Amino acid sequence: MSILAIPILGEARHPSPVAYHVPDNVYIPAEVGWVNGAPPAEPLLFERAGPRAKLFFDPKQTRAGIVTCGGLCPGLNNVIRSLFLELYYGYGVKEVLGFYDGYRGLDPARCKPPVVLRPEFVEDIHKQGGTVLNTSRGPVDTGVAVDNLIERKVDILFTIGGDGTLRGGRDLYLEAKRRGYALSVVGIPKTIDNDVPYVARTFGYFTAVEEASQVIRRAHMEAHSVENGISLVKLMGRHSGFIAAGATIASQDVNFCLIPEVPFALEGPDGFLEALKKRILKRKHAVIVIAEGTGQDLLGNEGDERDASGNVKLKDIGSFLREKIQAFFKAEQIPVVLRYIDPSYIIRSCPADAEDAVLCDLLARNAAHAAMAGKTGMAVGLVNDHYVHVPIEMLATHRKRVDPDGEEWRAVLAATGQPARMGSPAR
């Protein structure tokens, strides 16, 4: 067995005020499908999340901080609110600080002071999109940030963000450890693309699929209402096409779904443009969904330009494909009406739907439980319908991606009727 150990700040001595407890020796396997009923030789086992009987921190002497980083995602305010409520009412933590503007807010020279959260401050924030604490991209000077946290006597820091945010949180914990300061840093993975490895899903994903499905239905109406109408919808998905695939299956109105995991060719008898032409000649309309990270090879993206978070700046595949489609049909002397729709910023800034709201609440409360028990250098995730503690190192190993041979992609092919391969080489 391979039990994924979670760093602990020290012995937990304080009795927990929470009525129910989860022992430390309960584990959840990463995989539940075993060949011939035999478990793998070295199964990965995650520590189950939940309140512990003993706490490392004395709630009455504890000060916690919350920071939100990176791009917007539905559910950020839900997480902030549930973290505060569990700490304040569940444990009686004396003070919870909200640091503004992402990691920048941990540097007092670059940002205004944090806000002291109160019940009235968080009362209705879950009904809003965005984050009441604002956000930013990019790192912070680790030494400066730890100086600030120590000066403010912050014992726990919750970092809500993507893999870069989580790695940055681990650096803060390690720097505090080097100085002999007991700082618990617990992450809550935030990526609307749902590409975090090992965990079943991340918050915001289902809201994005629901909102994208509504956009697709309207795009279908646009295409269907004119002769040779084409609607091209670009959705989020830098490296993984989960939103595009999920919205395609949910809406059942898409004819071509293009994602980073499945390469395609534009030209040639088996390419995308010829497949689209056949569709238009036969049905007189088409809806195309493309994930933002798709076809970067077609655009000659060398990956040499990066944003403040270190992510490669993607070239605009949506505008590129729009121009290629228009030029192709003009050359073929087939008149088309093309609508290009990019709802990305509208989707990511909307409030969480009911399913994501539940996920946000449980992720946040389990993060609070872990931190109070002295866990650190970890994140909370959902694995096989159980909330677990995941070492941050595990989340940085790779990205979860749509399996081109898997059930979800087969469902996409069934829903769209598109060719399994459009000029792409056999794998």
C-alpha positions in Angstrom: 0.0 0.0 0.0 1.1 3.6 -0.7 -0.4 5.8 2.0 -0.1 9.5 1.0 1.2 11.1 4.2 0.1 14.6 5.1 2.5 16.9 7.0 1.5 17.7 10.6 2.6 20.7 12.6 2.8 18.8 15.8 0.9 16.8 18.4 -2.8 17.6 18.6 -3.7 18.2 22.2 -6.8 20.4 22.3 -10.2 18.7 22.5 -12.4 19.5 19.4 -15.8 21.3 20.0 -17.2 19.5 16.9 -19.5 16.7 17.9 -18.4 14.0 15.4 -14.9 12.8 14.5 -13.0 10.9 11.8 -10.0 8.9 12.9 -6.6 9.5 11.2 -6.3 5.9 10.1 -9.2 5.9 7.6 -8.1 5.8 4.0 -9.8 6.1 0.6 -8.4 4.3 -2.4 -7.6 6.3 -5.6 -8.9 3.5 -7.8 -12.0 1.4 -7.2 -12.0 -0.7 -10.4 -9.9 -3.8 -9.8 -9.0 -6.3 -12.5 -10.4 -9.8 -11.6 -11.3 -8.4 -8.2 -7.7 -8.0 -7.1 -6.5 -4.7 -5.8 -3.3 -3.1 -7.4 0.0 -4.2 -5.8 0.6 -0.6 -4.5 -2.8 1.1 -4.3 -2.8 4.8 -3.6 -4.6 5.6 -0.4 -5.7 9.1 0.6 -6.3 10.1 4.2 -10.1 10.7 4.7 -11.0 14.3 5.5 -13.2 15.3 8.4 -13.1 16.7 11.9 -10.5 15.2 14.3 -11.1 14.5 18.0 -8.0 16.5 18.9 -6.8 19.9 17.6 -3.3 21.3 17.2 -4.6 24.9 17.5 -6.5 26.2 20.5 -9.5 27.8 18.7 -9.7 30.7 21.2 -6.1 31.6 20.4 -6.2 31.0 16.7 -6.2 33.5 13.8 -6.9 32.4 10.3 -6.5 34.0 6.9 -8.1 33.4 3.5 -6.7 34.3 0.0 -8.2 33.8 -3.4 -5.9 33.7 -6.4 -5.9 33.4 -10.2 -8.9 33.7 -12.6 -12.5 33.9 -11.4 -14.5 30.8 -11.0 -18.1 30.2 -9.8 -18.1 29.3 -6.1 -15.3 31.4 -4.7 -17.6 33.3 -2.4 -19.2 30.1 -1.3 -15.9 28.8 -0.2 -15.0 32.0 1.6 -18.3 32.0 3.4 -18.3 28.3 4.5 -14.7 28.6 5.7 -15.6 31.5 7.9 -18.8 29.9 9.2 -17.1 26.7 10.1 -14.1 28.4 11.8 -16.2 31.1 13.6 -19.3 29.0 14.7 -18.0 25.5 14.4 -14.7 26.0 16.3 -15.0 29.4 17.9 -11.9 30.8 16.1 -11.3 34.3 17.4 -10.5 36.1 14.1 -10.6 35.3 10.4 -8.8 37.7 8.0 -9.6 38.1 4.3 -6.5 39.1 2.3 -7.3 41.2 -0.7 -6.0 40.8 -4.3 -4.6 37.3 -4.2 -1.0 36.7 -3.1 -0.3 40.3 -3.7 -2.3 41.0 -0.6 0.2 39.1 1.6 2.7 41.9 0.8 1.7 44.9 2.9 3.6 47.3 0.6 1.5 46.2 -2.4 -2.0 46.0 -1.1 -4.4 47.4 1.4 -4.7 45.7 4.8 -6.9 42.6 5.1 -10.5 42.7 6.2 -11.6 41.1 9.4 -14.5 38.9 8.4 -17.8 39.0 10.3 -21.1 37.2 9.9 -22.8 40.2 8.3 -19.9 40.5 5.8 -20.4 37.0 4.5 -24.1 36.8 4.9 -25.1 37.0 1.2 -21.8 36.7 -0.7 -22.6 33.2 -1.9 -25.3 34.7 -4.1 -22.8 36.7 -6.0 -20.2 35.7 -8.6 -16.6 36.6 -8.4 -14.8 37.0 -5.1 -15.4 39.6 -2.4 -11.6 39.4 -1.7 -10.6 40.2 -5.3 -7.9 38.3 -7.0 -4.7 38.6 -9.0 -2.2 36.5 -10.8 1.4 36.0 -10.0 3.5 35.0 -7.0 4.5 37.0 -3.9 8.0 37.2 -2.3 7.8 34.3 0.1 9.9 35.9 2.8 7.9 39.1 2.8 4.6 37.2 2.9 5.8 35.0 5.8 7.0 38.1 7.7 3.6 39.6 7.3 1.8 36.5 8.4 4.0 36.2 11.5 3.6 39.8 12.4 -0.2 39.5 12.1 0.0 36.2 14.2 -1.8 34.2 11.5 -1.8 30.5 12.4 -3.7 29.2 9.4 -3.8 30.3 5.8 -6.3 29.0 3.3 -5.2 29.3 -0.3 -8.0 29.0 -2.9 -6.5 28.7 -6.4 -5.0 26.6 -9.1 -1.8 24.5 -9.1 0.5 27.6 -9.0 -1.4 28.9 -6.0 -1.2 25.6 -4.2 2.5 25.3 -4.8 2.9 28.9 -3.6 1.1 27.9 -0.4 3.4 25.0 0.1 6.4 27.4 -0.3 4.9 29.6 2.4 4.5 26.7 4.8 8.1 25.5 4.2 9.5 29.0 4.8 7.5 29.3 8.0 8.8 25.9 9.0 12.3 26.9 8.3 11.8 29.8 10.7 10.3 27.6 13.4 6.8 29.2 13.0 3.9 26.7 13.1 1.8 27.8 10.0 -0.9 25.6 8.6 -1.4 26.1 4.9 -4.4 24.3 3.4 -5.4 24.6 -0.2 -8.8 24.3 -1.9 -8.2 23.5 -5.6 -9.9 26.0 -7.9 -9.9 25.4 -11.6 -13.1 25.7 -13.7 -11.4 23.4 -16.3 -11.7 20.4 -13.9 -8.1 19.4 -14.8 -6.8 18.7 -11.3 -5.4 15.1 -11.1 -6.7 12.5 -8.7 -9.8 14.4 -7.6 -13.2 13.7 -9.1 -14.1 17.3 -9.8 -13.3 20.8 -8.8 -15.8 23.5 -7.9 -17.2 25.7 -10.7 -17.0 23.0 -13.3 -20.7 22.0 -13.2 -21.8 25.6 -13.2 -19.7 26.2 -16.2 -21.2 23.3 -18.0 -24.7 24.4 -17.2 -24.0 28.0 -18.3 -22.2 26.8 -21.5 -25.1 24.5 -22.3 -27.5 27.5 -22.2 -25.2 29.4 -24.6 -25.0 26.4 -26.9 -28.8 26.1 -27.1 -29.1 29.8 -28.1 -26.2 29.3 -30.6 -28.1 26.4 -32.1 -31.2 28.6 -32.5 -29.0 31.2 -34.3 -27.6 28.6 -36.7 -30.9 26.8 -37.2 -32.8 30.0 -38.0 -31.0 30.9 -41.3 -29.9 28.8 -44.3 -26.4 27.5 -43.9 -26.1 29.0 -40.5 -22.9 28.2 -38.5 -22.5 29.0 -34.8 -18.9 28.7 -33.4 -18.7 28.8 -29.6 -15.4 29.0 -27.8 -15.3 27.7 -24.3 -12.7 27.5 -21.5 -10.2 24.7 -21.4 -6.5 25.5 -21.7 -5.2 21.9 -21.6 -8.3 19.9 -21.0 -11.6 19.8 -22.8 -13.9 18.9 -20.0 -16.2 21.9 -20.2 -16.5 21.6 -24.0 -17.2 17.9 -23.8 -19.6 18.2 -20.8 -21.6 21.0 -22.4 -21.8 19.1 -25.7 -23.2 16.0 -24.0 -25.6 18.1 -21.8 -27.0 20.3 -24.6 -27.2 17.6 -27.4 -27.1 20.5 -29.9 -23.5 20.4 -31.0 -22.3 18.9 -34.3 -18.5 19.3 -33.8 -16.7 19.4 -30.5 -13.0 20.2 -30.7 -10.7 19.8 -27.6 -7.0 19.8 -27.0 -6.8 16.1 -26.3 -8.0 15.1 -29.8 -5.8 16.7 -32.6 -7.5 17.4 -36.0 -6.5 18.7 -39.4 -8.2 21.6 -41.1 -7.5 20.7 -44.7 -7.7 17.5 -46.7 -10.5 15.1 -47.6 -10.8 13.8 -44.1 -10.2 17.2 -42.4 -12.5 19.3 -40.3 -13.5 21.7 -43.1 -14.6 19.0 -45.4 -16.6 17.4 -42.6 -18.2 20.7 -41.9 -19.0 21.2 -45.6 -20.8 17.8 -45.7 -22.8 18.8 -42.7 -23.9 22.1 -44.2 -24.8 20.6 -47.5 -26.9 18.0 -45.8 -28.5 19.8 -42.9 -28.1 23.5 -43.7 -26.8 24.4 -40.2 -24.0 23.5 -37.8 -22.9 24.2 -34.2 -19.2 24.0 -33.4 -17.8 24.0 -29.8 -14.1 24.5 -29.4 -12.0 24.6 -26.2 -9.6 27.6 -26.0 -6.5 25.4 -25.9 -7.3 23.4 -28.9 -5.3 23.5 -32.1 -2.4 25.6 -30.8 -0.2 23.6 -33.2 -2.2 25.1 -36.1 -1.4 28.5 -34.7 2.3 28.0 -34.3 2.3 28.6 -30.6 5.8 28.2 -29.4 4.9 28.8 -25.7 7.5 31.5 -25.2 5.1 34.2 -23.9 3.6 33.7 -20.4 1.2 35.5 -18.1 1.9 36.6 -14.5 1.1 33.1 -13.2 3.6 31.5 -15.6 0.9 30.0 -17.9 1.6 30.0 -21.6 -0.4 32.7 -23.3 -2.7 31.0 -25.8 -3.3 32.3 -29.2 -7.0 32.8 -30.2 -8.1 29.5 -31.8 -11.7 30.8 -32.1 -10.9 33.8 -34.3 -8.5 31.7 -36.3 -11.0 29.0 -37.0 -13.7 31.6 -37.8 -11.5 33.1 -40.5 -10.6 29.7 -41.9 -14.2 28.6 -42.1 -15.2 31.8 -43.8 -12.4 31.6 -46.3 -13.1 27.9 -47.1 -16.8 28.4 -47.8 -16.1 31.5 -49.9 -13.6 29.5 -52.0 -16.2 26.7 -52.3 -18.8 29.3 -53.3 -21.2 28.2 -50.6 -22.8 31.2 -48.8 -22.8 30.7 -45.0 -23.9 32.9 -42.0 -21.3 32.5 -39.3 -21.9 33.6 -35.7 -18.8 33.6 -33.3 -19.6 33.5 -29.6 -17.1 33.6 -26.7 -18.9 33.6 -23.4 -15.9 32.7 -21.2 -15.8 35.8 -19.0 -19.6 35.7 -18.5 -19.5 32.0 -17.5 -16.6 32.2 -15.0 -18.0 35.3 -13.2 -21.5 33.9 -12.5 -22.7 32.5 -9.1 -22.3 28.8 -8.4 -25.2 26.5 -9.2 -26.7 24.2 -6.5 -24.3 21.3 -7.2 -21.2 23.4 -7.0 -22.6 25.2 -4.0 -22.8 21.9 -2.1 -19.3 21.0 -3.3 -17.9 24.4 -2.2 -19.4 24.1 1.3 -18.1 20.6 1.9 -14.6 21.4 0.6 -14.4 24.5 2.7 -15.6 22.8 5.9 -13.2 19.9 5.5 -10.4 22.3 4.8 -11.2 24.0 8.1 -11.2 20.6 9.9 -7.8 19.7 8.5 -6.2 23.0 9.4 -7.5 23.0 13.0 -6.0 19.6 13.4 -2.6 20.9 12.3 -2.5 19.4 8.8 -0.5 21.5 6.3 1.1 21.3 2.9 -2.1 19.8 1.5 -5.4 20.4 -0.3 -8.9 19.0 0.1 -10.4 17.0 -2.8 -13.2 14.7 -3.7 -12.2 11.1 -4.4 -14.7 8.3 -5.0 -17.4 10.3 -3.3 -15.3 10.9 -0.2 -13.5 14.1 0.8 -9.8 13.4 1.3 -6.5 15.1 2.1 -4.2 15.4 -0.9 -0.5 16.2 -0.6 0.1 19.3 -2.8 3.0 17.5 -4.6 0.4 15.1 -6.0 -1.6 17.9 -7.6 1.5 19.2 -9.5 2.4 15.9 -11.1 0.2 16.3 -14.2 -3.1 17.5 -15.5 -6.3 15.5 -15.7 -7.4 15.3 -19.3 -10.3 13.9 -21.4 -9.5 10.3 -22.4 -9.9 10.0 -26.2 -10.7 6.4 -25.7 -12.9 6.9 -22.6 -16.6 6.9 -22.0 -17.0 10.7 -22.0 -15.5 11.2 -25.4 -17.5 8.3 -26.8 -20.6 10.1 -25.5 -19.4 13.3 -27.3 -19.0 11.4 -30.6 -22.4 9.8 -30.2 -24.1 13.2 -29.4 -22.4 15.0 -32.3 -22.1 12.4 -35.0 -18.7 13.9 -35.9 -16.0 11.7 -37.3 -13.8 10.1 -34.7 -10.7 11.5 -36.4 -10.6 14.4 -38.7 -7.3 14.1 -40.5 -5.4 13.4 -37.3 -2.9 10.5 -37.3 -4.0 7.2 -35.7 -2.7 6.8 -32.2 
